[in-house]
Amino acid sequence: MQLLLNNRKEKLDRMLKLCKKCIDRLEIDVEEVEGKNCLLCGGLLWQIDDIAERISERLHEYEFETFLVGSRIEGSIKALEEYIFEKYSVDKDKSIKHQFNRELGTALAIKTGKNVSFSKPDITIIYNLEKNDFEIQVKPLYIYGRYKKRVRNIPQTRWFCSACGGKGCEVCNHTGKKYPISVEELIAEPCRRIAKGDYAILHGSGREDVDARMLGNGRPFIVEIQNPRRRKIDLKELQEIINREAKGKVAVSDLKFAEAKDVEYLKSAGFRKTYRAKVEFDRKVSREELEKALERIRNTVIHQRTPKRVEHRRADLVRKRRTYDIRLLLHKGKVAVIEIEADSGLYIKELVSGDDGRTTPSLSEALNIGARVVKLDVIKVDGGL
């Protein structure tokens, strides 16, 4: 076996003929041949201008200011390069990838008039030297804003039918969705269309219940557009298009461009929120006893086990959230309107009902009678970008 291996290496040594560019880069003493006969690069290093022309033709459909070239080696090129590194003790930073990337980057900068960027480029070109082909990776486009949801019974994001998993069935009238429209579709679809992207998703700073409205200053959000072909978007015009097409269901404001890191911040920041809830009680309550009950849950740490209504899609945990100010806006007999300022993540419906003891303290517990939210609005979300 060792003899066979040695014979193969000797044969490879006799075949090892490289072009001047590869010899100069590797600094090894082997027979020099024309570029097209180079055993390592196969002439690719001598075709940089042609490769750059092919790529620049594909780039015409994209708006971008910065780009980066990367490359991938595999198969015979990778195996041969590893053999050369070992036999001639060549540093791996002299890989063909580095030279190819540098030369192609320079050629593309000249042809496109765009700049190379090693940090968050708009476009990344990955060239496969073994297959002599390339792929284009486009940085997503991020647009920040705030939205108001003025009607009830619209979910924040697309809600697929649980019966068919989005495929379409009789239960969902073959739409594949539990609800016909969502805030995400009303906002993200115009963004995707204007940016000529492949897909767009909405990242919200929390979410309101389907039957709750989002009013006041609006909820912060970021739309992420995948593979956008346009980046130079008039955000004022985009805002007008979204609001016009939403026909009063949803309205957006404060649009501006964002970055990927902003998505993580927005989803983890936990902005304080203010709610307005219309509450019904099982019996008439006096204003005095209601005020005393509200005092028990005002500026208080609430222990809240995952509500029964969402336990099928949330981890079963006991969360600690604080209420801050609670104001009684209106009261008459069995009905009250209450304004609640609280930590992000506090379930307001359960703060009122107690959820059979899963939330404590609660308004129902403090009054010792049944209480339930019949209408809920988010009227303020602190923070944002």
KOLMAR-239918 format. One line per 8 residues: number of its first residue (from 1); their letters; for each residue x negated, y, z of N, C-alpha, C. Coordinates in steps of 0.2 Angstrom, whole numbers, padded with zeros to 4 digits. Each point is the difference from the previous one (the first is absolute). Layout:
<pts>
NUM) A) X,Y,Z,X,Y,Z,X,Y,Z | ...
</pts>
This chain:
<pts>
1) MQLLLNNR) -0004,-0006,0000,0004,0006,0000,-0004,0006,0000 | -0005,0000,0004,-0005,0006,0001,-0004,0001,-0007 | -0002,-0005,-0003,-0003,0000,-0006,0004,0003,-0006 | 0007,-0002,0000,0005,0003,-0005,0001,0007,0002 | 0000,0002,0006,0001,0007,0002,-0006,0004,-0003 | -0006,-0003,0001,-0006,0004,-0002,-0001,0001,-0007 | 0003,-0005,-0004,0000,0000,-0007,0004,0005,-0003 | 0006,0001,0004,0005,0005,-0002,-0003,0007,0001
9) KEKLDRML) -0003,0001,0006,-0003,0006,0001,-0006,0002,-0005 | -0004,-0005,-0002,-0005,0001,-0005,0003,0002,-0007 | 0006,-0003,-0001,0003,0002,-0007,0003,0007,0001 | 0003,0002,0006,0002,0007,0000,-0005,0005,0000 | -0006,-0002,0003,-0006,0005,0000,-0002,0001,-0008 | 0000,-0005,-0004,-0002,0001,-0007,0006,0004,-0004 | 0006,-0001,0003,0005,0004,-0004,0001,0007,0003 | -0003,0002,0005,0001,0006,0004,-0003,0006,-0004
17) KLCKKCID) 0004,0003,-0005,-0003,0005,-0004,0005,0006,0001 | -0002,0006,0002,0004,0005,0002,-0002,0006,-0004 | 0005,0005,0000,-0001,0006,-0004,-0004,0005,0004 | -0002,0005,-0003,-0004,0005,0004,0003,0003,0006 | 0007,0002,0000,0003,0003,0005,0000,-0005,0006 | 0001,-0006,-0001,0000,-0005,0006,-0007,-0001,0002 | -0005,-0001,-0004,-0007,0000,0002,-0002,0005,0004 | 0002,0006,-0002,-0002,0006,0004,0003,0001,0007
25) RLEIDVEE) 0006,-0002,0000,0004,0000,0006,-0003,-0005,0005 | -0001,-0006,-0002,-0002,-0006,0004,-0007,0000,0001 | -0004,0004,-0004,-0007,0000,0001,-0004,-0007,0000 | 0002,-0004,-0005,-0003,-0007,-0001,-0003,-0001,-0006 | -0004,-0004,-0001,-0004,-0002,-0006,0003,-0005,-0004 | 0004,0001,-0004,0003,-0005,-0005,0000,0002,-0007 | 0002,-0004,-0004,0000,0002,-0008,0006,0005,-0001 | -0002,0005,-0003,0005,0005,-0002,0003,-0001,-0007
33) VEGKNCLL) 0007,0001,0000,0004,-0001,-0006,0004,0005,-0001 | 0004,0000,-0006,0005,0006,-0001,0006,-0001,0005 | 0003,0005,0001,0006,0000,0005,0005,-0005,-0002 | 0002,-0001,-0006,0005,-0005,-0001,-0002,-0007,0002 | -0007,-0001,0000,-0003,-0007,0002,-0002,-0001,0007 | 0002,0005,0004,-0002,0000,0007,0004,-0005,0004 | -0004,-0005,0003,0004,-0005,0003,0004,0002,0006 | -0002,0006,0003,0004,0002,0006,0006,0005,-0002
41) CGGLLWQI) -0002,0005,-0003,0006,0005,-0002,0003,-0001,-0006 | -0002,-0004,-0005,0003,-0002,-0006,0001,0006,-0004 | -0004,0005,0001,0001,0006,-0004,0005,0006,0003 | 0003,-0002,0005,0005,0005,0003,-0003,0006,0002 | -0006,0000,0002,-0004,0007,0002,-0001,0004,-0006 | 0000,-0003,-0006,-0001,0004,-0006,0006,0002,-0003 | 0006,-0002,0003,0006,0002,-0003,0004,0004,0004 | -0003,0004,0005,0003,0004,0004,0005,0005,-0003
49) DDIAERIS) -0003,0004,-0005,0005,0005,-0004,0006,-0003,-0002 | -0001,-0006,-0003,0006,-0004,-0003,0005,-0002,0005 | -0003,-0002,0006,0005,-0002,0006,0003,0006,0002 | -0004,0006,0001,0003,0006,0003,0006,0002,-0005 | -0001,0000,-0006,0005,0002,-0005,0007,-0004,0001 | -0001,-0007,0001,0006,-0004,0001,0003,0002,0006 | -0003,0001,0005,0003,0002,0007,0003,0007,-0001 | -0003,0004,-0003,0002,0007,0000,0007,0000,-0004
57) ERLHEYEF) 0001,-0004,-0005,0006,0000,-0004,0006,-0003,0004 | -0002,-0004,0005,0005,-0003,0005,0002,0006,0005 | -0005,0004,0001,0001,0005,0006,0004,0006,-0003 | 0002,0000,-0006,0003,0006,-0003,0007,0001,0003 | 0003,-0006,0002,0007,0000,0003,0000,0002,0007 | -0006,0002,0003,0000,0002,0007,-0002,0007,0001 | 0003,0003,0005,-0003,0007,0003,-0004,-0002,0005 | -0007,0002,0000,-0004,-0001,0006,-0006,0005,-0001
65) ETFLVGSR) -0003,0001,0006,-0006,0005,0000,-0006,-0004,0002 | 0000,-0005,0004,-0006,-0004,0002,0001,-0007,-0002 | -0006,-0003,0000,0001,-0008,-0002,-0007,-0003,0003 | 0000,-0006,0000,-0005,-0004,0003,-0001,-0007,-0004 | -0006,-0002,-0002,-0001,-0006,-0004,-0002,-0005,0005 | 0003,-0006,0000,-0003,-0006,0004,0000,-0006,-0005 | -0004,-0005,0002,0000,-0006,-0005,0000,-0006,0004 | 0001,-0005,-0004,0001,-0007,0003,-0004,-0005,-0004
73) IEGSIKAL) -0005,-0004,0004,-0003,-0005,-0004,0001,-0007,0003 | 0001,-0005,-0004,0002,-0006,0002,-0003,-0005,-0006 | 0001,-0007,0001,-0002,-0005,-0004,-0007,0000,-0002 | -0002,0000,-0006,-0007,-0001,-0002,-0004,0006,0001 | 0003,0006,0000,-0004,0006,0001,-0002,0000,0008 | 0005,-0002,0004,-0002,0000,0007,-0005,-0005,0002 | 0001,-0006,-0003,-0005,-0006,0001,-0007,0002,-0002 | 0000,0003,-0006,-0007,0002,-0003,-0003,0005,0005
81) EEYIFEKY) 0004,0005,0001,-0003,0006,0004,-0003,-0003,0007 | 0004,-0004,0003,-0002,-0003,0007,-0007,-0004,-0001 | 0000,-0004,-0006,-0006,-0004,-0001,-0006,0005,-0001 | 0001,0006,-0003,-0006,0004,-0002,-0002,0004,0007 | 0005,0002,0004,-0001,0003,0007,-0005,-0005,0004 | 0002,-0006,0000,-0004,-0005,0004,-0007,-0002,-0003 | 0000,-0001,-0006,-0006,-0002,-0003,-0005,0006,0000 | 0002,0006,-0001,-0005,0006,-0001,0000,0004,0006
89) SVDKDKSI) 0004,-0002,0005,0001,0004,0006,0002,0007,-0001 | 0005,0001,-0004,0003,0006,-0002,0005,0003,0005 | 0000,0006,0002,0005,0003,0005,0007,0000,-0003 | 0005,-0002,0003,0007,-0001,-0002,0002,0007,-0002 | -0003,0006,0002,0003,0006,-0002,-0002,0002,-0007 | -0004,-0005,-0003,-0001,0001,-0007,0004,-0004,-0005 | 0006,-0002,0003,0005,-0004,-0004,0002,0004,-0006 | 0002,-0003,-0005,0002,0003,-0007,0007,0004,0002
97) KHQFNREL) 0003,-0001,0005,0006,0004,0002,-0002,0007,0001 | -0005,0001,0003,-0002,0007,0002,-0002,0004,-0006 | -0003,-0003,-0005,-0002,0004,-0006,0006,0001,-0004 | 0004,-0006,-0001,0006,0001,-0004,0004,0005,0002 | 0002,0000,0007,0004,0005,0003,-0002,0007,-0001 | -0007,0001,0001,-0003,0007,-0001,0001,0002,-0007 | -0002,-0004,-0005,0000,0002,-0007,0007,0001,-0003 | 0004,-0004,0002,0007,0000,-0002,0004,0007,0003
105) GTALAIKT) -0002,0001,0006,0003,0006,0003,-0002,0006,-0003 | -0007,0000,-0002,-0002,0006,-0003,0003,0001,-0007 | 0001,-0005,-0004,0003,0000,-0006,0007,0002,0000 | 0004,-0002,0005,0007,0001,0001,0001,0008,0002 | -0005,0002,0004,0001,0007,0002,-0001,0005,-0006 | -0004,-0002,-0005,-0001,0004,-0006,0006,-0001,-0004 | 0002,-0006,-0001,0006,0000,-0005,0006,0003,0003 | 0002,-0001,0007,0006,0002,0002,0000,0007,0003
113) GKNVSFSK) -0006,0003,0002,-0001,0006,0003,0002,0000,0007 | 0001,-0006,0003,0002,0000,0007,-0006,-0002,0004 | 0000,0000,0007,-0005,0000,0005,0000,-0007,0003 | -0006,-0003,0001,-0001,-0006,0004,0001,0002,0008 | 0004,-0004,0003,0001,0001,0007,-0001,-0007,0004 | -0004,0000,0005,-0001,-0006,0004,0005,0000,0006 | 0004,0005,0001,0005,0000,0005,0007,0002,-0003 | 0004,-0005,0001,0007,0000,-0002,0001,0003,-0007
121) PDITIIYN) -0003,-0003,-0005,0001,0002,-0007,0008,-0001,-0002 | 0002,0004,-0005,0007,-0001,-0003,0000,-0007,-0004 | -0005,-0001,-0003,0000,-0006,-0004,-0007,-0004,0001 | 0001,-0007,0001,-0006,-0004,0000,0001,-0006,-0005 | -0006,0000,-0004,-0001,-0005,-0006,-0004,-0006,0003 | 0003,-0006,0000,-0004,-0006,0001,-0001,-0004,-0006 | -0007,0000,-0002,-0002,-0004,-0006,-0002,-0007,0002 | 0002,-0005,-0003,-0002,-0007,0001,-0005,-0001,-0006
129) LEKNDFEI) -0007,-0001,0002,-0005,-0001,-0004,0000,-0007,-0004 | 0003,-0004,0004,0000,-0007,-0003,0005,-0001,-0005 | 0006,0004,0001,0006,-0001,-0005,0000,0006,-0005 | -0005,0005,0001,0000,0006,-0004,0007,0003,-0001 | 0003,0001,0006,0006,0003,0000,0001,0005,0007 | 0005,0004,0000,0000,0004,0006,0008,0001,0002 | 0000,0002,0006,0007,0002,0003,0000,0007,0003 | 0005,0004,0000,0001,0006,0003,0004,0000,0006
137) QVKPLYIY) -0003,0003,0005,0003,0000,0007,0002,0008,0001 | 0006,0002,0001,0002,0007,0001,0002,0001,0007 | -0003,0005,0003,0001,0002,0007,0008,0002,0000 | 0003,-0003,0005,0007,0002,0001,0001,0008,0001 | 0006,0002,-0002,0001,0007,0001,0005,0001,0006 | -0002,0004,0005,0004,0001,0006,0003,0007,0001 | 0007,0000,0001,0003,0006,0000,0004,0000,0007 | -0002,0005,0004,0004,0001,0007,0005,0005,-0001
145) GRYKKRVR) 0005,-0001,0005,0006,0005,0000,0004,-0002,0006 | 0006,0003,0001,0005,-0001,0005,0006,-0001,-0003 | 0004,-0005,0002,0007,-0001,-0003,0005,0000,0005 | 0006,0003,-0003,0006,0000,0004,0005,-0005,-0003 | 0003,-0004,0004,0005,-0005,-0002,0007,0003,0002 | 0004,0002,-0004,0006,0004,0002,0006,-0005,0000 | 0000,-0006,-0002,0005,-0004,0000,-0002,-0007,0004 | 0005,-0003,0002,-0001,-0006,0004,0000,-0006,-0005
153) NIPQTRWF) -0002,-0006,0003,0001,-0007,-0003,-0005,0000,-0007 | -0006,0003,0001,-0005,0000,-0005,-0006,-0002,0004 | -0003,-0006,-0002,-0007,-0002,0004,-0005,0004,-0003 | -0006,0000,0004,-0006,0004,-0002,-0003,-0003,-0005 | -0001,-0007,0000,-0004,-0003,-0006,0005,-0005,-0003 | -0002,-0003,-0006,0004,-0005,-0003,0001,-0006,0005 | 0007,-0002,0000,0002,-0005,0004,0003,-0006,-0004 | -0004,-0005,-0001,0002,-0005,-0004,0005,-0005,0003
161) CSACGGKG) 0004,-0002,-0004,0005,-0005,0002,-0003,-0006,0004 | 0003,-0001,0006,-0003,-0006,0004,0003,-0007,-0003 | 0005,0000,-0004,0003,-0006,-0003,-0004,-0003,-0005 | -0003,0005,-0004,-0004,-0002,-0006,-0007,0002,-0001 | -0002,0004,0005,-0007,0002,0001,-0002,0005,-0006 | 0006,0004,-0003,-0002,0005,-0005,0001,-0003,-0007 | 0002,-0006,-0001,0001,-0003,-0006,0006,0002,-0004 | 0005,0001,0004,0007,0002,-0002,0005,-0006,0001
169) CEVCNHTG) 0005,0001,0003,0005,-0005,0001,0007,0003,0001 | 0005,-0004,0001,0007,0003,0001,0001,0004,0006 | -0004,-0002,0005,0000,0004,0006,-0002,0007,-0001 | -0005,0002,-0004,-0002,0006,-0001,0002,0003,-0007 | 0005,-0003,-0003,0003,0002,-0006,-0006,0000,-0005 | -0005,-0005,0001,-0005,-0001,-0005,-0005,0006,-0001 | 0000,0004,0006,-0005,0006,0000,-0006,-0002,0003 | 0000,-0005,0004,-0006,-0002,0004,-0001,0004,0006
177) KKYPISVE) 0004,0005,0001,-0001,0005,0006,0006,-0001,0005 | -0001,0001,0006,0006,0001,0005,0003,0007,-0001 | -0004,0005,-0001,0003,0007,-0001,-0002,0002,-0007 | 0005,0003,-0003,-0001,0002,-0007,-0006,0005,-0001 | -0002,0004,0005,-0005,0005,-0001,-0003,0001,0006 | -0006,0003,0000,-0004,0001,0006,-0004,0007,0000 | -0002,0003,0005,-0004,0006,0000,-0006,-0001,-0004 | -0003,-0006,0001,-0006,-0002,-0004,0001,0001,-0007
185) ELIAEPCR) 0005,-0003,-0003,0002,0000,-0007,0001,0008,-0002 | 0004,0003,0004,0002,0007,-0002,-0006,0005,-0001 | -0006,-0002,0005,-0005,0005,0000,-0006,-0003,-0005 | -0002,-0007,0002,-0006,-0003,-0004,0001,-0001,-0007 | 0006,-0001,-0002,0001,-0002,-0008,-0001,0006,-0004 | 0002,0006,0002,-0002,0006,-0004,-0007,0002,0000 | -0003,-0002,0006,-0008,0001,0000,-0003,-0004,-0004 | 0002,-0007,0000,-0003,-0005,-0005,0001,0002,-0007
193) RIAKGDYA) 0006,0002,-0002,0001,0002,-0007,-0004,0006,-0002 | 0000,0005,0004,-0004,0006,-0002,-0008,-0001,0000 | -0002,-0004,0004,-0007,-0002,0000,-0002,-0006,-0004 | 0005,-0002,-0004,-0001,-0006,-0004,-0004,-0006,0003 | 0003,-0001,0006,-0004,-0006,0004,0004,-0006,-0001 | -0003,-0006,0002,0003,-0006,-0001,0005,-0002,0006 | -0001,0003,0006,0004,-0002,0006,-0001,0006,0005 | 0005,0001,0004,0000,0005,0005,0003,-0002,0007
201) ILHGSGRE) -0003,0001,0005,0004,-0002,0007,-0001,0006,0004 | 0005,0000,0005,0001,0006,0005,-0003,-0003,0007 | -0004,0004,0003,-0002,-0001,0006,0003,0005,0005 | 0004,-0002,0005,0003,0005,0004,-0003,0001,0007 | 0000,0005,0003,-0002,0001,0007,0006,-0003,0004 | 0000,-0006,0001,0006,-0003,0003,0006,-0001,-0005 | 0006,-0002,0003,0006,0000,-0004,0006,0000,0004 | 0005,0003,-0003,0006,0001,0003,0005,-0006,-0002
209) DVDARMLG) 0005,-0002,0005,0004,-0005,-0002,0004,0001,-0006 | 0002,-0005,-0003,0004,0001,-0007,0006,0005,0001 | 0003,-0001,0006,0006,0004,0001,-0001,0007,0003 | -0006,0002,0001,-0002,0006,0003,-0003,0005,-0006 | 0002,0006,0001,-0003,0005,-0004,-0007,0003,0002 | -0003,0003,-0004,-0007,0003,0001,0001,0007,-0002 | 0001,0005,0005,0001,0007,-0001,-0006,0004,0002 | 0002,0006,0002,-0005,0005,0003,-0006,0001,-0004
217) NGRPFIVE) -0006,-0001,0002,-0006,0002,-0004,-0002,-0006,-0004 | 0003,-0006,0000,-0001,-0005,-0005,-0005,-0005,0003 | -0001,-0006,-0003,-0004,-0005,0003,-0007,0000,-0005 | -0006,0000,0003,-0006,0000,-0004,0000,-0006,-0004 | -0003,0000,-0006,0000,-0006,-0004,-0006,0001,-0005 | -0003,-0006,-0003,-0005,0000,-0005,0003,-0005,-0005 | 0000,0002,-0007,0001,-0004,-0005,-0006,-0002,-0003 | -0001,-0007,-0001,-0007,-0003,-0003,0002,-0002,-0007
225) IQNPRRRK) -0003,0003,-0005,0001,-0002,-0007,-0006,-0004,-0002 | 0002,-0006,-0002,-0005,-0005,-0003,-0002,0001,-0007 | -0006,0000,-0002,-0002,0001,-0007,0003,0006,-0004 | -0001,0006,0003,0003,0006,-0003,-0004,0002,-0006 | 0003,0002,-0005,-0003,0002,-0006,-0001,0008,0000 | 0005,0003,0004,-0001,0007,0001,-0001,0002,0007 | -0005,0004,0001,-0001,0002,0007,0001,0008,0001 | 0000,0004,-0006,0001,0007,0001,0008,0001,-0001
233) IDLKELQE) 0003,0000,0006,0007,0000,0000,0002,0007,0004 | 0005,0003,-0003,0003,0006,0003,0005,-0002,0005 | -0003,0001,0007,0004,-0003,0005,0007,0004,0001 | 0000,0006,-0001,0006,0004,0000,0005,-0002,-0005 | -0002,-0002,-0006,0005,-0003,-0005,0002,-0007,0002 | -0005,-0004,0003,0002,-0006,0002,0005,0000,0006 | -0001,0005,0004,0005,0000,0006,0007,0002,-0003 | 0000,0004,-0005,0007,0002,-0003,0003,-0006,-0003
241) IINREAKG) -0004,-0004,-0004,0003,-0006,-0003,0003,-0005,0005 | -0004,-0001,0005,0002,-0005,0005,0007,0002,0003 | 0000,0007,0002,0006,0002,0004,0006,0001,-0005 | -0001,0001,-0006,0005,0000,-0005,0003,-0007,-0001 | -0004,-0005,-0001,0002,-0006,-0002,0003,-0004,0006 | -0002,0002,0006,0003,-0003,0006,0007,0002,0002 | 0002,0006,-0003,0007,0002,0000,0002,0001,0007 | -0004,0003,0004,0002,0001,0007,0000,-0005,0005
249) KVAVSDLK) -0002,-0006,-0002,-0001,-0006,0005,-0006,0001,0004 | -0005,0002,-0004,-0007,0001,0003,-0003,0007,-0003 | -0004,0003,0005,-0003,0006,-0003,-0007,0000,0003 | -0005,0002,-0004,-0007,0000,0002,-0003,0007,0000 | -0005,0001,0004,-0003,0007,0000,-0008,-0001,0002 | -0003,0006,0000,-0007,0000,0002,-0005,-0005,-0003 | 0001,-0001,-0007,-0004,-0005,-0003,-0007,0002,-0001 | -0005,-0004,0001,-0007,0001,-0001,-0004,-0006,-0001
257) FAEAKDVE) -0005,0000,-0003,-0004,-0006,-0002,-0004,-0003,0007 | 0000,-0006,0001,-0003,-0003,0006,-0005,-0005,-0002 | -0003,-0004,0005,-0005,-0005,-0001,0002,-0006,0003 | -0003,-0006,-0002,0001,-0006,0003,0000,0000,0008 | -0005,0003,0003,-0001,0000,0007,0007,0004,0003 | 0003,0004,-0003,0006,0003,0002,0006,-0004,0002 | 0000,-0006,-0004,0005,-0005,0000,0000,-0003,0007 | -0006,-0002,0002,-0002,-0003,0006,0002,0004,0006
265) YLKSAGFR) -0002,0006,-0001,0001,0005,0006,0008,0001,0001 | 0003,0001,-0006,0007,0001,0000,0004,-0005,0003 | -0002,-0006,-0001,0004,-0006,0003,-0002,-0002,0007 | -0005,0003,0002,-0003,-0002,0007,0001,0006,0005 | 0001,0006,-0003,0000,0006,0005,0005,0000,0005 | 0006,-0003,-0001,0005,0000,0005,0003,0007,0002 | 0002,0004,-0005,0002,0006,0002,0007,0000,0004 | 0000,0005,0005,0006,0001,0004,0006,0002,-0004
273) KTYRAKVE) 0006,-0003,0002,0006,0001,-0004,0006,0003,0004 | 0004,0003,-0003,0006,0003,0003,0006,-0003,-0003 | 0005,-0002,0003,0006,-0004,-0002,0006,0004,0002 | 0006,-0001,-0004,0006,0003,0003,0005,-0006,-0001 | 0003,-0002,0005,0004,-0006,0000,0007,0001,0003 | 0005,-0002,-0004,0007,0000,0002,0001,-0006,0004 | 0002,0000,0006,0001,-0006,0005,0007,0000,0002 | 0002,-0007,0000,0007,-0001,0003,-0001,-0005,0006
281) FDRKVSRE) 0004,0001,0005,0000,-0004,0006,0007,-0004,0001 | -0001,-0005,0004,0006,-0004,0001,0006,0003,0004 | -0002,0005,0003,0005,0004,0004,-0002,0007,0000 | 0005,0005,0002,-0002,0007,0001,-0005,0001,0005 | -0004,0004,-0001,-0005,0002,0005,0000,0007,0002 | -0002,0002,0006,0000,0007,0001,-0007,0003,-0002 | 0000,0007,-0001,-0006,0003,-0002,-0005,-0001,0005 | 0002,0000,0007,-0005,0000,0005,-0003,-0007,0000
289) ELEKALER) 0004,-0006,0000,-0003,-0006,0000,-0005,-0001,-0007 | 0002,0002,-0005,-0004,0000,-0006,-0006,0003,0000 | 0000,0006,0003,-0006,0004,0001,-0005,-0004,0005 | 0003,-0003,0005,-0004,-0003,0005,-0004,-0007,-0004 | 0004,-0003,-0004,-0002,-0006,-0003,-0006,0002,-0005 | 0001,0006,-0004,-0005,0002,-0004,-0006,0002,0003 | 0000,0003,0006,-0006,0001,0004,-0004,-0006,0002 | 0004,-0006,0001,-0004,-0006,0001,-0004,-0002,-0006
297) IRNTVIHQ) 0002,0001,-0006,-0004,-0002,-0005,-0004,0006,-0004 | 0000,0006,0003,-0004,0005,-0002,-0007,0000,0002 | -0005,0001,-0004,-0007,0001,0001,-0002,-0007,0004 | 0002,-0005,-0003,-0001,-0007,0004,-0003,-0005,-0005 | -0004,-0004,0003,-0003,-0006,-0004,0006,-0005,-0001 | 0001,-0002,-0006,0005,-0005,-0001,-0003,-0007,-0002 | 0002,-0005,0003,-0002,-0007,-0002,0005,-0003,-0004 | -0002,-0001,-0006,0004,-0002,-0006,-0002,-0007,-0003
305) RTPKRVEH) 0003,-0005,0001,-0001,-0006,-0003,0003,0000,-0007 | -0003,-0003,-0005,0002,0000,-0007,0007,-0001,-0001 | 0004,0005,-0002,0007,0000,-0001,0003,-0007,-0003 | 0005,-0002,0002,0003,-0006,-0003,0001,0001,-0008 | 0002,0006,-0002,0002,0001,-0007,-0006,0000,-0005 | -0006,0001,0003,-0006,-0001,-0004,-0005,-0005,0002 | 0002,-0005,0004,-0005,-0005,0003,-0001,-0005,-0006 | 0004,0000,-0005,-0002,-0005,-0005,-0006,0003,-0005
313) RRADLVRK) -0001,0006,0001,-0006,0003,-0004,-0005,0004,0004 | 0000,0000,0007,-0004,0003,0004,-0003,-0005,0005 | -0006,0001,0002,-0003,-0004,0005,0004,0001,0007 | 0001,-0005,0004,0004,0000,0006,-0005,0003,0006 | 0000,0006,0000,-0004,0003,0005,0004,0005,0005 | -0003,0002,0005,0002,0005,0004,-0004,0006,-0001 | 0003,0006,-0003,-0004,0006,-0001,0002,0005,0005 | -0005,0004,0002,0001,0006,0004,0000,0006,-0004
321) RRTYDIRL) 0005,0004,0000,0001,0006,-0003,0003,0005,0005 | -0002,0007,-0001,0002,0005,0004,0006,0004,-0003 | 0005,0002,0004,0004,0005,-0002,-0003,0007,0003 | 0002,0005,-0003,-0002,0007,0002,0006,0004,0002 | 0002,0005,-0004,0006,0004,0001,0006,-0004,-0002 | 0006,0000,0004,0006,-0002,-0003,0005,0005,0002 | 0004,0002,-0005,0005,0005,0001,0007,-0002,-0002 | 0005,0002,0004,0007,-0001,-0001,0003,0005,-0004
329) LLHKGKVA) 0001,-0001,-0007,0003,0006,-0004,0007,0000,0000 | 0004,-0005,0001,0007,0000,0000,0003,-0006,0004 | 0005,0001,0003,0003,-0005,0004,0007,0001,0001 | 0004,-0006,-0002,0007,0000,0001,0003,-0007,0001 | 0002,-0001,0007,0003,-0006,0001,-0005,-0006,-0001 | 0001,-0004,-0005,-0003,-0006,-0001,-0006,0001,-0006 | -0001,0006,-0002,-0005,0001,-0005,-0004,0006,0002 | -0007,-0001,-0002,-0005,0005,0001,-0005,0001,-0006
337) VIEIEADS) -0003,0005,-0001,-0005,0001,-0004,-0006,0002,0003 | -0006,-0004,0000,-0006,0001,0004,-0006,0001,-0005 | -0004,0004,0002,-0006,0001,-0004,-0006,-0003,0004 | -0004,-0004,-0003,-0005,-0004,0004,-0007,0001,-0003 | -0005,0002,0003,-0007,0001,-0002,-0004,-0006,0003 | -0003,-0004,-0004,-0003,-0006,0003,-0006,-0002,-0005 | -0004,-0005,0003,-0006,-0003,-0004,0003,-0003,-0006 | -0005,0000,-0005,0001,-0004,-0006,0001,-0008,0002
345) GLYIKELV) 0005,-0003,-0003,0001,-0007,0002,0005,-0002,0005 | 0003,0005,0003,0005,-0001,0005,0007,-0001,-0004 | 0003,-0006,0001,0006,-0001,-0003,0006,0004,0004 | 0003,0005,-0003,0004,0004,0003,0007,-0004,0001 | 0002,-0004,-0004,0007,-0003,0001,-0001,-0005,0006 | -0005,-0003,0001,-0001,-0004,0006,-0001,0004,0006 | -0003,0006,-0001,-0001,0004,0006,0007,0002,0003 | 0005,0001,-0004,0006,0001,0002,0004,-0006,0002
353) SGDDGRTT) 0000,-0005,-0004,0004,-0006,0002,-0003,-0005,0005 | -0007,0000,0001,-0003,-0004,0004,-0002,-0007,-0003 | 0004,-0002,-0005,-0002,-0006,-0004,0000,-0006,0005 | 0006,-0001,0004,0001,-0005,0004,-0006,-0001,0005 | -0003,0006,0002,-0005,0000,0005,-0007,-0001,-0003 | -0001,0000,-0006,-0007,0000,-0004,-0003,0007,0001 | 0004,0005,0000,-0003,0007,0001,0002,0002,0007 | -0005,0003,0003,0001,0002,0007,-0005,0006,0002
361) PSLSEALN) 0002,0005,0003,0007,0002,0001,0004,0002,-0006 | 0006,0000,0000,0004,0002,-0006,0006,0004,0002 | 0003,0004,-0004,0006,0004,0002,0006,-0004,0002 | 0001,-0006,-0003,0005,-0004,0002,-0001,-0003,0007 | -0007,-0002,0002,-0001,-0002,0006,0000,0006,0006 | -0002,0006,-0002,0001,0005,0004,0007,0002,0002 | 0005,-0001,-0005,0007,0002,0001,0004,-0006,0003 | -0003,-0006,-0001,0003,-0007,0002,0006,-0001,-0004
369) IGARVVKL) 0000,0003,-0006,0006,-0002,-0005,-0003,-0001,-0007 | 0004,-0003,-0004,-0003,-0001,-0007,0000,0007,-0004 | -0006,0000,-0004,-0001,0006,-0004,-0003,-0002,-0006 | 0002,0004,-0006,-0003,-0002,-0006,-0001,0006,-0005 | -0005,0000,-0004,-0001,0005,-0005,0005,-0001,-0006 | 0004,0005,-0002,0004,-0001,-0006,-0003,0003,-0006 | -0004,0006,0001,-0003,0003,-0005,-0007,0003,0003 | -0005,-0001,-0005,-0006,0002,0002,-0004,0004,-0005
377) DVIKVDGG) -0003,0005,0001,-0004,0004,-0004,-0007,0001,0003 | -0005,0000,-0004,-0007,0003,0002,0000,0007,-0003 | -0001,0004,0005,0000,0007,-0002,-0007,0004,0001 | -0005,-0004,0002,-0007,0003,0000,-0005,-0005,0001 | -0005,0000,-0005,-0006,-0004,0001,-0006,0004,0001 | -0003,0000,0006,-0006,0004,0001,-0006,-0002,-0004 | -0005,0004,-0002,-0006,-0002,-0003,0001,-0001,-0008 | -0006,-0003,-0003,0000,0000,-0007,-0007,0001,-0002
385) L) -0001,0001,-0007,-0007,0001,-0002,-0001,0008,-0001
</pts>
